[in-house]
């Protein structure tokens, strides 16, 4: 499912226009992004948690030349599924 299909599905499920569903989806992604940038997390009970994972600096290798390279520390978004979502998938 891509973004367009998601907007259509949200609009049908909520009984709103596609334009309104797209605004809500955009607002949701903006709020999650903003909270993660601040180092926080967004927890939706029963669905899951969006949080930031810290990756330590490490040494890697350039696959073309096999020369060692330094990979800097970085942050990555993570999603951890909640119990209700896991149970729904495994039912």
PDB file of N, CA, C and O in Angstrom:
ATOM      1  N   UNK A   1       0.853  -1.173   0.000  1.00  0.00           N
ATOM      2  CA  UNK A   1       0.000   0.000   0.000  1.00  0.00           C
ATOM      3  C   UNK A   1       0.896   1.232   0.000  1.00  0.00           C
ATOM      4  O   UNK A   1       1.790   1.366   0.835  1.00  0.00           O
ATOM      5  N   UNK A   2       0.642   2.128  -0.949  1.00  0.00           N
ATOM      6  CA  UNK A   2       1.401   3.373  -0.980  1.00  0.00           C
ATOM      7  C   UNK A   2       0.585   4.489  -0.319  1.00  0.00           C
ATOM      8  O   UNK A   2      -0.512   4.254   0.189  1.00  0.00           O
ATOM      9  N   UNK A   3       1.133   5.696  -0.333  1.00  0.00           N
ATOM     10  CA  UNK A   3       0.487   6.811   0.370  1.00  0.00           C
ATOM     11  C   UNK A   3      -0.898   7.113  -0.203  1.00  0.00           C
ATOM     12  O   UNK A   3      -1.842   7.350   0.551  1.00  0.00           O
ATOM     13  N   UNK A   4      -1.021   7.107  -1.509  1.00  0.00           N
ATOM     14  CA  UNK A   4      -2.314   7.401  -2.140  1.00  0.00           C
ATOM     15  C   UNK A   4      -3.362   6.377  -1.735  1.00  0.00           C
ATOM     16  O   UNK A   4      -4.496   6.734  -1.414  1.00  0.00           O
ATOM     17  N   UNK A   5      -2.988   5.117  -1.750  1.00  0.00           N
ATOM     18  CA  UNK A   5      -3.913   4.053  -1.352  1.00  0.00           C
ATOM     19  C   UNK A   5      -4.282   4.178   0.119  1.00  0.00           C
ATOM     20  O   UNK A   5      -5.424   3.926   0.502  1.00  0.00           O
ATOM     21  N   UNK A   6      -3.307   4.570   0.947  1.00  0.00           N
ATOM     22  CA  UNK A   6      -3.571   4.761   2.368  1.00  0.00           C
ATOM     23  C   UNK A   6      -4.566   5.901   2.584  1.00  0.00           C
ATOM     24  O   UNK A   6      -5.480   5.780   3.399  1.00  0.00           O
ATOM     25  N   UNK A   7      -4.394   6.991   1.867  1.00  0.00           N
ATOM     26  CA  UNK A   7      -5.310   8.132   1.989  1.00  0.00           C
ATOM     27  C   UNK A   7      -6.728   7.712   1.603  1.00  0.00           C
ATOM     28  O   UNK A   7      -7.689   8.075   2.281  1.00  0.00           O
ATOM     29  N   UNK A   8      -6.858   6.951   0.522  1.00  0.00           N
ATOM     30  CA  UNK A   8      -8.182   6.482   0.082  1.00  0.00           C
ATOM     31  C   UNK A   8      -8.799   5.584   1.154  1.00  0.00           C
ATOM     32  O   UNK A   8      -9.974   5.732   1.488  1.00  0.00           O
ATOM     33  N   UNK A   9      -8.002   4.649   1.695  1.00  0.00           N
ATOM     34  CA  UNK A   9      -8.507   3.736   2.725  1.00  0.00           C
ATOM     35  C   UNK A   9      -8.913   4.496   3.988  1.00  0.00           C
ATOM     36  O   UNK A   9      -9.946   4.194   4.585  1.00  0.00           O
ATOM     37  N   UNK A  10      -8.110   5.478   4.397  1.00  0.00           N
ATOM     38  CA  UNK A  10      -8.445   6.288   5.571  1.00  0.00           C
ATOM     39  C   UNK A  10      -9.740   7.064   5.350  1.00  0.00           C
ATOM     40  O   UNK A  10     -10.587   7.134   6.240  1.00  0.00           O
ATOM     41  N   UNK A  11      -9.888   7.644   4.166  1.00  0.00           N
ATOM     42  CA  UNK A  11     -11.083   8.423   3.855  1.00  0.00           C
ATOM     43  C   UNK A  11     -12.324   7.542   3.913  1.00  0.00           C
ATOM     44  O   UNK A  11     -13.350   7.950   4.457  1.00  0.00           O
ATOM     45  N   UNK A  12     -12.239   6.336   3.356  1.00  0.00           N
ATOM     46  CA  UNK A  12     -13.379   5.416   3.370  1.00  0.00           C
ATOM     47  C   UNK A  12     -13.697   4.952   4.787  1.00  0.00           C
ATOM     48  O   UNK A  12     -14.863   4.908   5.179  1.00  0.00           O
ATOM     49  N   UNK A  13     -12.676   4.609   5.548  1.00  0.00           N
ATOM     50  CA  UNK A  13     -12.868   4.095   6.911  1.00  0.00           C
ATOM     51  C   UNK A  13     -13.462   5.150   7.831  1.00  0.00           C
ATOM     52  O   UNK A  13     -14.334   4.850   8.647  1.00  0.00           O
ATOM     53  N   UNK A  14     -12.986   6.397   7.697  1.00  0.00           N
ATOM     54  CA  UNK A  14     -13.439   7.471   8.585  1.00  0.00           C
ATOM     55  C   UNK A  14     -14.664   8.211   8.042  1.00  0.00           C
ATOM     56  O   UNK A  14     -15.278   9.002   8.758  1.00  0.00           O
ATOM     57  N   UNK A  15     -15.018   7.959   6.784  1.00  0.00           N
ATOM     58  CA  UNK A  15     -16.165   8.648   6.205  1.00  0.00           C
ATOM     59  C   UNK A  15     -15.913  10.125   5.973  1.00  0.00           C
ATOM     60  O   UNK A  15     -16.810  10.951   6.139  1.00  0.00           O
ATOM     61  N   UNK A  16     -14.682  10.455   5.585  1.00  0.00           N
ATOM     62  CA  UNK A  16     -14.330  11.854   5.297  1.00  0.00           C
ATOM     63  C   UNK A  16     -13.812  11.936   3.860  1.00  0.00           C
ATOM     64  O   UNK A  16     -13.628  10.913   3.200  1.00  0.00           O
ATOM     65  N   UNK A  17     -13.580  13.148   3.389  1.00  0.00           N
ATOM     66  CA  UNK A  17     -13.068  13.317   2.031  1.00  0.00           C
ATOM     67  C   UNK A  17     -11.598  12.908   1.965  1.00  0.00           C
ATOM     68  O   UNK A  17     -10.901  12.862   2.978  1.00  0.00           O
ATOM     69  N   UNK A  18     -11.148  12.613   0.748  1.00  0.00           N
ATOM     70  CA  UNK A  18      -9.737  12.257   0.555  1.00  0.00           C
ATOM     71  C   UNK A  18      -8.830  13.419   0.956  1.00  0.00           C
ATOM     72  O   UNK A  18      -7.750  13.219   1.511  1.00  0.00           O
ATOM     73  N   UNK A  19      -9.291  14.640   0.663  1.00  0.00           N
ATOM     74  CA  UNK A  19      -8.501  15.832   1.000  1.00  0.00           C
ATOM     75  C   UNK A  19      -8.313  15.945   2.510  1.00  0.00           C
ATOM     76  O   UNK A  19      -7.215  16.241   2.980  1.00  0.00           O
ATOM     77  N   UNK A  20      -9.385  15.709   3.271  1.00  0.00           N
ATOM     78  CA  UNK A  20      -9.288  15.765   4.729  1.00  0.00           C
ATOM     79  C   UNK A  20      -8.411  14.639   5.268  1.00  0.00           C
ATOM     80  O   UNK A  20      -7.620  14.847   6.188  1.00  0.00           O
ATOM     81  N   UNK A  21      -8.553  13.449   4.694  1.00  0.00           N
ATOM     82  CA  UNK A  21      -7.742  12.310   5.127  1.00  0.00           C
ATOM     83  C   UNK A  21      -6.265  12.576   4.864  1.00  0.00           C
ATOM     84  O   UNK A  21      -5.410  12.222   5.675  1.00  0.00           O
ATOM     85  N   UNK A  22      -5.967  13.203   3.723  1.00  0.00           N
ATOM     86  CA  UNK A  22      -4.576  13.521   3.400  1.00  0.00           C
ATOM     87  C   UNK A  22      -4.013  14.557   4.370  1.00  0.00           C
ATOM     88  O   UNK A  22      -2.852  14.462   4.766  1.00  0.00           O
ATOM     89  N   UNK A  23      -4.825  15.550   4.758  1.00  0.00           N
ATOM     90  CA  UNK A  23      -4.392  16.557   5.736  1.00  0.00           C
ATOM     91  C   UNK A  23      -4.083  15.902   7.082  1.00  0.00           C
ATOM     92  O   UNK A  23      -3.087  16.232   7.724  1.00  0.00           O
ATOM     93  N   UNK A  24      -4.938  14.977   7.502  1.00  0.00           N
ATOM     94  CA  UNK A  24      -4.731  14.289   8.781  1.00  0.00           C
ATOM     95  C   UNK A  24      -3.464  13.436   8.726  1.00  0.00           C
ATOM     96  O   UNK A  24      -2.681  13.431   9.675  1.00  0.00           O
ATOM     97  N   UNK A  25      -3.258  12.720   7.631  1.00  0.00           N
ATOM     98  CA  UNK A  25      -2.054  11.892   7.491  1.00  0.00           C
ATOM     99  C   UNK A  25      -0.803  12.760   7.513  1.00  0.00           C
ATOM    100  O   UNK A  25       0.182  12.412   8.164  1.00  0.00           O
ATOM    101  N   UNK A  26      -0.835  13.883   6.810  1.00  0.00           N
ATOM    102  CA  UNK A  26       0.311  14.809   6.787  1.00  0.00           C
ATOM    103  C   UNK A  26       0.566  15.365   8.186  1.00  0.00           C
ATOM    104  O   UNK A  26       1.716  15.452   8.618  1.00  0.00           O
ATOM    105  N   UNK A  27      -0.486  15.738   8.890  1.00  0.00           N
ATOM    106  CA  UNK A  27      -0.334  16.262  10.253  1.00  0.00           C
ATOM    107  C   UNK A  27       0.259  15.197  11.166  1.00  0.00           C
ATOM    108  O   UNK A  27       1.128  15.495  11.985  1.00  0.00           O
ATOM    109  N   UNK A  28      -0.208  13.952  11.029  1.00  0.00           N
ATOM    110  CA  UNK A  28       0.314  12.861  11.863  1.00  0.00           C
ATOM    111  C   UNK A  28       1.801  12.660  11.619  1.00  0.00           C
ATOM    112  O   UNK A  28       2.579  12.578  12.570  1.00  0.00           O
ATOM    113  N   UNK A  29       2.207  12.578  10.347  1.00  0.00           N
ATOM    114  CA  UNK A  29       3.628  12.357  10.059  1.00  0.00           C
ATOM    115  C   UNK A  29       4.480  13.535  10.523  1.00  0.00           C
ATOM    116  O   UNK A  29       5.598  13.339  11.000  1.00  0.00           O
ATOM    117  N   UNK A  30       3.961  14.762  10.387  1.00  0.00           N
ATOM    118  CA  UNK A  30       4.699  15.945  10.844  1.00  0.00           C
ATOM    119  C   UNK A  30       4.884  15.931  12.362  1.00  0.00           C
ATOM    120  O   UNK A  30       5.965  16.248  12.859  1.00  0.00           O
ATOM    121  N   UNK A  31       3.839  15.567  13.095  1.00  0.00           N
ATOM    122  CA  UNK A  31       3.912  15.530  14.560  1.00  0.00           C
ATOM    123  C   UNK A  31       4.887  14.445  15.016  1.00  0.00           C
ATOM    124  O   UNK A  31       5.687  14.674  15.923  1.00  0.00           O
ATOM    125  N   UNK A  32       4.826  13.273  14.397  1.00  0.00           N
ATOM    126  CA  UNK A  32       5.746  12.185  14.765  1.00  0.00           C
ATOM    127  C   UNK A  32       7.180  12.610  14.475  1.00  0.00           C
ATOM    128  O   UNK A  32       8.060  12.424  15.316  1.00  0.00           O
ATOM    129  N   UNK A  33       7.427  13.176  13.302  1.00  0.00           N
ATOM    130  CA  UNK A  33       8.770  13.630  12.940  1.00  0.00           C
ATOM    131  C   UNK A  33       9.285  14.679  13.925  1.00  0.00           C
ATOM    132  O   UNK A  33      10.431  14.607  14.370  1.00  0.00           O
ATOM    133  N   UNK A  34       8.445  15.646  14.264  1.00  0.00           N
ATOM    134  CA  UNK A  34       8.829  16.705  15.190  1.00  0.00           C
ATOM    135  C   UNK A  34       9.195  16.143  16.566  1.00  0.00           C
ATOM    136  O   UNK A  34      10.192  16.548  17.164  1.00  0.00           O
ATOM    137  N   UNK A  35       8.388  15.217  17.054  1.00  0.00           N
ATOM    138  CA  UNK A  35       8.649  14.630  18.372  1.00  0.00           C
ATOM    139  C   UNK A  35       9.943  13.812  18.365  1.00  0.00           C
ATOM    140  O   UNK A  35      10.714  13.862  19.323  1.00  0.00           O
ATOM    141  N   UNK A  36      10.180  13.062  17.290  1.00  0.00           N
ATOM    142  CA  UNK A  36      11.404  12.257  17.205  1.00  0.00           C
ATOM    143  C   UNK A  36      12.633  13.152  17.098  1.00  0.00           C
ATOM    144  O   UNK A  36      13.681  12.827  17.655  1.00  0.00           O
ATOM    145  N   UNK A  37      12.521  14.267  16.394  1.00  0.00           N
ATOM    146  CA  UNK A  37      13.641  15.208  16.297  1.00  0.00           C
ATOM    147  C   UNK A  37      14.021  15.751  17.667  1.00  0.00           C
ATOM    148  O   UNK A  37      15.194  16.011  17.934  1.00  0.00           O
ATOM    149  N   UNK A  38      13.017  15.923  18.544  1.00  0.00           N
ATOM    150  CA  UNK A  38      13.275  16.425  19.898  1.00  0.00           C
ATOM    151  C   UNK A  38      13.823  15.325  20.808  1.00  0.00           C
ATOM    152  O   UNK A  38      14.162  15.588  21.961  1.00  0.00           O
ATOM    153  N   UNK A  39      13.910  14.106  20.298  1.00  0.00           N
ATOM    154  CA  UNK A  39      14.423  13.003  21.105  1.00  0.00           C
ATOM    155  C   UNK A  39      13.341  12.262  21.865  1.00  0.00           C
ATOM    156  O   UNK A  39      13.645  11.376  22.664  1.00  0.00           O
ATOM    157  N   UNK A  40      12.090  12.607  21.632  1.00  0.00           N
ATOM    158  CA  UNK A  40      10.981  11.957  22.326  1.00  0.00           C
ATOM    159  C   UNK A  40      10.520  10.699  21.608  1.00  0.00           C
ATOM    160  O   UNK A  40      11.188  10.195  20.705  1.00  0.00           O
ATOM    161  N   UNK A  41       9.373  10.209  22.027  1.00  0.00           N
ATOM    162  CA  UNK A  41       8.786   9.051  21.363  1.00  0.00           C
ATOM    163  C   UNK A  41       7.276   9.232  21.312  1.00  0.00           C
ATOM    164  O   UNK A  41       6.699   9.970  22.112  1.00  0.00           O
ATOM    165  N   UNK A  42       6.648   8.555  20.370  1.00  0.00           N
ATOM    166  CA  UNK A  42       5.204   8.606  20.198  1.00  0.00           C
ATOM    167  C   UNK A  42       4.684   7.192  20.436  1.00  0.00           C
ATOM    168  O   UNK A  42       5.012   6.261  19.700  1.00  0.00           O
ATOM    169  N   UNK A  43       3.869   7.050  21.476  1.00  0.00           N
ATOM    170  CA  UNK A  43       3.367   5.732  21.856  1.00  0.00           C
ATOM    171  C   UNK A  43       1.860   5.685  21.624  1.00  0.00           C
ATOM    172  O   UNK A  43       1.105   6.476  22.190  1.00  0.00           O
ATOM    173  N   UNK A  44       1.442   4.750  20.787  1.00  0.00           N
ATOM    174  CA  UNK A  44       0.029   4.528  20.505  1.00  0.00           C
ATOM    175  C   UNK A  44      -0.319   3.178  21.125  1.00  0.00           C
ATOM    176  O   UNK A  44      -0.007   2.133  20.555  1.00  0.00           O
ATOM    177  N   UNK A  45      -0.959   3.199  22.278  1.00  0.00           N
ATOM    178  CA  UNK A  45      -1.236   1.990  23.035  1.00  0.00           C
ATOM    179  C   UNK A  45      -2.010   1.005  22.167  1.00  0.00           C
ATOM    180  O   UNK A  45      -3.018   1.353  21.554  1.00  0.00           O
ATOM    181  N   UNK A  46      -1.522  -0.224  22.128  1.00  0.00           N
ATOM    182  CA  UNK A  46      -2.144  -1.277  21.347  1.00  0.00           C
ATOM    183  C   UNK A  46      -1.636  -1.346  19.922  1.00  0.00           C
ATOM    184  O   UNK A  46      -1.765  -2.385  19.274  1.00  0.00           O
ATOM    185  N   UNK A  47      -1.056  -0.258  19.414  1.00  0.00           N
ATOM    186  CA  UNK A  47      -0.553  -0.248  18.044  1.00  0.00           C
ATOM    187  C   UNK A  47       0.964  -0.353  18.015  1.00  0.00           C
ATOM    188  O   UNK A  47       1.514  -1.264  17.396  1.00  0.00           O
ATOM    189  N   UNK A  48       1.650   0.584  18.687  1.00  0.00           N
ATOM    190  CA  UNK A  48       3.103   0.528  18.710  1.00  0.00           C
ATOM    191  C   UNK A  48       3.716   1.844  19.135  1.00  0.00           C
ATOM    192  O   UNK A  48       3.021   2.795  19.494  1.00  0.00           O
ATOM    193  N   UNK A  49       5.044   1.874  19.085  1.00  0.00           N
ATOM    194  CA  UNK A  49       5.804   3.035  19.534  1.00  0.00           C
ATOM    195  C   UNK A  49       6.813   3.453  18.470  1.00  0.00           C
ATOM    196  O   UNK A  49       7.565   2.627  17.953  1.00  0.00           O
ATOM    197  N   UNK A  50       6.821   4.742  18.152  1.00  0.00           N
ATOM    198  CA  UNK A  50       7.839   5.322  17.276  1.00  0.00           C
ATOM    199  C   UNK A  50       8.877   5.948  18.197  1.00  0.00           C
ATOM    200  O   UNK A  50       8.533   6.736  19.078  1.00  0.00           O
ATOM    201  N   UNK A  51      10.148   5.602  17.997  1.00  0.00           N
ATOM    202  CA  UNK A  51      11.209   6.181  18.821  1.00  0.00           C
ATOM    203  C   UNK A  51      12.491   6.303  18.026  1.00  0.00           C
ATOM    204  O   UNK A  51      12.577   5.824  16.895  1.00  0.00           O
ATOM    205  N   UNK A  52      13.489   6.945  18.615  1.00  0.00           N
ATOM    206  CA  UNK A  52      14.779   7.158  17.969  1.00  0.00           C
ATOM    207  C   UNK A  52      15.788   6.172  18.538  1.00  0.00           C
ATOM    208  O   UNK A  52      15.874   5.973  19.750  1.00  0.00           O
ATOM    209  N   UNK A  53      16.549   5.562  17.637  1.00  0.00           N
ATOM    210  CA  UNK A  53      17.606   4.634  18.030  1.00  0.00           C
ATOM    211  C   UNK A  53      18.948   5.269  17.696  1.00  0.00           C
ATOM    212  O   UNK A  53      19.139   5.787  16.596  1.00  0.00           O
ATOM    213  N   UNK A  54      19.867   5.227  18.636  1.00  0.00           N
ATOM    214  CA  UNK A  54      21.202   5.802  18.423  1.00  0.00           C
ATOM    215  C   UNK A  54      22.129   4.725  17.874  1.00  0.00           C
ATOM    216  O   UNK A  54      22.210   3.625  18.422  1.00  0.00           O
ATOM    217  N   UNK A  55      22.821   5.045  16.796  1.00  0.00           N
ATOM    218  CA  UNK A  55      23.813   4.128  16.229  1.00  0.00           C
ATOM    219  C   UNK A  55      25.196   4.686  16.541  1.00  0.00           C
ATOM    220  O   UNK A  55      25.486   5.849  16.260  1.00  0.00           O
ATOM    221  N   UNK A  56      26.033   3.856  17.115  1.00  0.00           N
ATOM    222  CA  UNK A  56      27.381   4.290  17.486  1.00  0.00           C
ATOM    223  C   UNK A  56      28.262   4.411  16.239  1.00  0.00           C
ATOM    224  O   UNK A  56      28.003   3.780  15.215  1.00  0.00           O
ATOM    225  N   UNK A  57      29.299   5.228  16.348  1.00  0.00           N
ATOM    226  CA  UNK A  57      30.276   5.326  15.265  1.00  0.00           C
ATOM    227  C   UNK A  57      30.994   3.990  15.156  1.00  0.00           C
ATOM    228  O   UNK A  57      31.231   3.314  16.157  1.00  0.00           O
ATOM    229  N   UNK A  58      31.333   3.625  13.944  1.00  0.00           N
ATOM    230  CA  UNK A  58      32.005   2.341  13.754  1.00  0.00           C
ATOM    231  C   UNK A  58      32.885   2.408  12.518  1.00  0.00           C
ATOM    232  O   UNK A  58      32.831   3.365  11.746  1.00  0.00           O
ATOM    233  N   UNK A  59      33.688   1.382  12.347  1.00  0.00           N
ATOM    234  CA  UNK A  59      34.550   1.310  11.183  1.00  0.00           C
ATOM    235  C   UNK A  59      33.978   0.283  10.214  1.00  0.00           C
ATOM    236  O   UNK A  59      33.595  -0.816  10.614  1.00  0.00           O
ATOM    237  N   UNK A  60      33.926   0.647   8.947  1.00  0.00           N
ATOM    238  CA  UNK A  60      33.446  -0.256   7.916  1.00  0.00           C
ATOM    239  C   UNK A  60      34.483  -0.370   6.816  1.00  0.00           C
ATOM    240  O   UNK A  60      35.609   0.107   6.951  1.00  0.00           O
ATOM    241  N   UNK A  61      34.091  -1.002   5.738  1.00  0.00           N
ATOM    242  CA  UNK A  61      34.999  -1.152   4.595  1.00  0.00           C
ATOM    243  C   UNK A  61      34.291  -0.735   3.318  1.00  0.00           C
ATOM    244  O   UNK A  61      33.112  -1.031   3.123  1.00  0.00           O
ATOM    245  N   UNK A  62      35.028  -0.040   2.443  1.00  0.00           N
ATOM    246  CA  UNK A  62      34.526   0.291   1.130  1.00  0.00           C
ATOM    247  C   UNK A  62      34.536  -1.005   0.324  1.00  0.00           C
ATOM    248  O   UNK A  62      35.607  -1.569   0.103  1.00  0.00           O
ATOM    249  N   UNK A  63      33.379  -1.495  -0.121  1.00  0.00           N
ATOM    250  CA  UNK A  63      33.357  -2.783  -0.806  1.00  0.00           C
ATOM    251  C   UNK A  63      34.134  -2.798  -2.127  1.00  0.00           C
ATOM    252  O   UNK A  63      34.588  -3.857  -2.557  1.00  0.00           O
ATOM    253  N   UNK A  64      34.290  -1.654  -2.767  1.00  0.00           N
ATOM    254  CA  UNK A  64      35.009  -1.603  -4.039  1.00  0.00           C
ATOM    255  C   UNK A  64      36.518  -1.687  -3.848  1.00  0.00           C
ATOM    256  O   UNK A  64      37.211  -2.359  -4.611  1.00  0.00           O
ATOM    257  N   UNK A  65      37.032  -0.989  -2.809  1.00  0.00           N
ATOM    258  CA  UNK A  65      38.485  -0.919  -2.625  1.00  0.00           C
ATOM    259  C   UNK A  65      38.966  -1.690  -1.402  1.00  0.00           C
ATOM    260  O   UNK A  65      40.167  -1.893  -1.221  1.00  0.00           O
ATOM    261  N   UNK A  66      38.020  -2.120  -0.562  1.00  0.00           N
ATOM    262  CA  UNK A  66      38.314  -2.808   0.703  1.00  0.00           C
ATOM    263  C   UNK A  66      39.081  -1.941   1.691  1.00  0.00           C
ATOM    264  O   UNK A  66      39.620  -2.448   2.675  1.00  0.00           O
ATOM    265  N   UNK A  67      39.135  -0.631   1.435  1.00  0.00           N
ATOM    266  CA  UNK A  67      39.799   0.292   2.350  1.00  0.00           C
ATOM    267  C   UNK A  67      38.889   0.543   3.543  1.00  0.00           C
ATOM    268  O   UNK A  67      37.676   0.674   3.376  1.00  0.00           O
ATOM    269  N   UNK A  68      39.461   0.612   4.757  1.00  0.00           N
ATOM    270  CA  UNK A  68      38.625   0.918   5.926  1.00  0.00           C
ATOM    271  C   UNK A  68      38.119   2.356   5.859  1.00  0.00           C
ATOM    272  O   UNK A  68      38.837   3.260   5.433  1.00  0.00           O
ATOM    273  N   UNK A  69      36.875   2.552   6.284  1.00  0.00           N
ATOM    274  CA  UNK A  69      36.294   3.890   6.352  1.00  0.00           C
ATOM    275  C   UNK A  69      35.621   4.054   7.704  1.00  0.00           C
ATOM    276  O   UNK A  69      35.204   3.079   8.328  1.00  0.00           O
ATOM    277  N   UNK A  70      35.520   5.300   8.147  1.00  0.00           N
ATOM    278  CA  UNK A  70      34.844   5.581   9.404  1.00  0.00           C
ATOM    279  C   UNK A  70      33.394   5.932   9.114  1.00  0.00           C
ATOM    280  O   UNK A  70      33.115   6.813   8.301  1.00  0.00           O
ATOM    281  N   UNK A  71      32.476   5.246   9.774  1.00  0.00           N
ATOM    282  CA  UNK A  71      31.057   5.526   9.644  1.00  0.00           C
ATOM    283  C   UNK A  71      30.657   6.306  10.888  1.00  0.00           C
ATOM    284  O   UNK A  71      30.772   5.794  12.001  1.00  0.00           O
ATOM    285  N   UNK A  72      30.182   7.553  10.713  1.00  0.00           N
ATOM    286  CA  UNK A  72      29.870   8.385  11.879  1.00  0.00           C
ATOM    287  C   UNK A  72      28.637   7.891  12.642  1.00  0.00           C
ATOM    288  O   UNK A  72      27.815   7.144  12.110  1.00  0.00           O
ATOM    289  N   UNK A  73      28.531   8.320  13.885  1.00  0.00           N
ATOM    290  CA  UNK A  73      27.355   8.006  14.700  1.00  0.00           C
ATOM    291  C   UNK A  73      26.137   8.648  14.047  1.00  0.00           C
ATOM    292  O   UNK A  73      26.245   9.697  13.411  1.00  0.00           O
ATOM    293  N   UNK A  74      24.984   8.017  14.207  1.00  0.00           N
ATOM    294  CA  UNK A  74      23.766   8.566  13.620  1.00  0.00           C
ATOM    295  C   UNK A  74      22.553   8.145  14.435  1.00  0.00           C
ATOM    296  O   UNK A  74      22.635   7.294  15.321  1.00  0.00           O
ATOM    297  N   UNK A  75      21.438   8.760  14.113  1.00  0.00           N
ATOM    298  CA  UNK A  75      20.171   8.424  14.748  1.00  0.00           C
ATOM    299  C   UNK A  75      19.262   7.837  13.683  1.00  0.00           C
ATOM    300  O   UNK A  75      19.291   8.274  12.533  1.00  0.00           O
ATOM    301  N   UNK A  76      18.458   6.855  14.055  1.00  0.00           N
ATOM    302  CA  UNK A  76      17.542   6.225  13.105  1.00  0.00           C
ATOM    303  C   UNK A  76      16.177   6.061  13.750  1.00  0.00           C
ATOM    304  O   UNK A  76      16.086   5.731  14.933  1.00  0.00           O
ATOM    305  N   UNK A  77      15.109   6.289  12.983  1.00  0.00           N
ATOM    306  CA  UNK A  77      13.775   6.071  13.529  1.00  0.00           C
ATOM    307  C   UNK A  77      13.495   4.579  13.676  1.00  0.00           C
ATOM    308  O   UNK A  77      13.940   3.773  12.859  1.00  0.00           O
ATOM    309  N   UNK A  78      12.763   4.222  14.712  1.00  0.00           N
ATOM    310  CA  UNK A  78      12.387   2.829  14.959  1.00  0.00           C
ATOM    311  C   UNK A  78      10.916   2.747  15.246  1.00  0.00           C
ATOM    312  O   UNK A  78      10.337   3.667  15.824  1.00  0.00           O
ATOM    313  N   UNK A  79      10.301   1.649  14.847  1.00  0.00           N
ATOM    314  CA  UNK A  79       8.919   1.372  15.203  1.00  0.00           C
ATOM    315  C   UNK A  79       8.882   0.023  15.880  1.00  0.00           C
ATOM    316  O   UNK A  79       9.361  -0.971  15.334  1.00  0.00           O
ATOM    317  N   UNK A  80       8.313  -0.011  17.072  1.00  0.00           N
ATOM    318  CA  UNK A  80       8.163  -1.262  17.805  1.00  0.00           C
ATOM    319  C   UNK A  80       6.669  -1.546  17.906  1.00  0.00           C
ATOM    320  O   UNK A  80       5.919  -0.774  18.504  1.00  0.00           O
ATOM    321  N   UNK A  81       6.245  -2.661  17.317  1.00  0.00           N
ATOM    322  CA  UNK A  81       4.826  -3.007  17.308  1.00  0.00           C
ATOM    323  C   UNK A  81       4.335  -3.336  18.710  1.00  0.00           C
ATOM    324  O   UNK A  81       5.054  -3.943  19.504  1.00  0.00           O
ATOM    325  N   UNK A  82       3.102  -2.929  19.008  1.00  0.00           N
ATOM    326  CA  UNK A  82       2.472  -3.210  20.300  1.00  0.00           C
ATOM    327  C   UNK A  82       1.893  -4.609  20.323  1.00  0.00           C
ATOM    328  O   UNK A  82       1.755  -5.254  19.284  1.00  0.00           O
ATOM    329  N   UNK A  83       1.556  -5.070  21.509  1.00  0.00           N
ATOM    330  CA  UNK A  83       1.032  -6.422  21.700  1.00  0.00           C
ATOM    331  C   UNK A  83      -0.259  -6.658  20.928  1.00  0.00           C
ATOM    332  O   UNK A  83      -0.420  -7.717  20.321  1.00  0.00           O
ATOM    333  N   UNK A  84      -1.171  -5.711  20.936  1.00  0.00           N
ATOM    334  CA  UNK A  84      -2.454  -5.891  20.248  1.00  0.00           C
ATOM    335  C   UNK A  84      -2.234  -6.053  18.728  1.00  0.00           C
ATOM    336  O   UNK A  84      -2.904  -6.864  18.089  1.00  0.00           O
ATOM    337  N   UNK A  85      -1.310  -5.293  18.164  1.00  0.00           N
ATOM    338  CA  UNK A  85      -1.011  -5.410  16.736  1.00  0.00           C
ATOM    339  C   UNK A  85      -0.384  -6.766  16.434  1.00  0.00           C
ATOM    340  O   UNK A  85      -0.754  -7.422  15.460  1.00  0.00           O
ATOM    341  N   UNK A  86       0.558  -7.183  17.262  1.00  0.00           N
ATOM    342  CA  UNK A  86       1.187  -8.498  17.071  1.00  0.00           C
ATOM    343  C   UNK A  86       0.155  -9.612  17.171  1.00  0.00           C
ATOM    344  O   UNK A  86       0.159 -10.544  16.366  1.00  0.00           O
ATOM    345  N   UNK A  87      -0.731  -9.516  18.164  1.00  0.00           N
ATOM    346  CA  UNK A  87      -1.765 -10.531  18.341  1.00  0.00           C
ATOM    347  C   UNK A  87      -2.722 -10.577  17.152  1.00  0.00           C
ATOM    348  O   UNK A  87      -3.153 -11.652  16.735  1.00  0.00           O
ATOM    349  N   UNK A  88      -3.052  -9.404  16.609  1.00  0.00           N
ATOM    350  CA  UNK A  88      -3.966  -9.344  15.455  1.00  0.00           C
ATOM    351  C   UNK A  88      -3.336 -10.008  14.229  1.00  0.00           C
ATOM    352  O   UNK A  88      -4.025 -10.669  13.453  1.00  0.00           O
ATOM    353  N   UNK A  89      -2.030  -9.829  14.060  1.00  0.00           N
ATOM    354  CA  UNK A  89      -1.348 -10.432  12.935  1.00  0.00           C
ATOM    355  C   UNK A  89      -1.203 -11.943  13.078  1.00  0.00           C
ATOM    356  O   UNK A  89      -1.163 -12.662  12.080  1.00  0.00           O
ATOM    357  N   UNK A  90      -1.125 -12.414  14.287  1.00  0.00           N
ATOM    358  CA  UNK A  90      -0.911 -13.844  14.534  1.00  0.00           C
ATOM    359  C   UNK A  90      -2.179 -14.611  14.852  1.00  0.00           C
ATOM    360  O   UNK A  90      -2.114 -15.802  15.158  1.00  0.00           O
ATOM    361  N   UNK A  91      -3.331 -13.960  14.788  1.00  0.00           N
ATOM    362  CA  UNK A  91      -4.595 -14.618  15.108  1.00  0.00           C
ATOM    363  C   UNK A  91      -5.104 -15.435  13.938  1.00  0.00           C
ATOM    364  O   UNK A  91      -6.162 -16.059  14.033  1.00  0.00           O
TER     365      UNK A  91
END
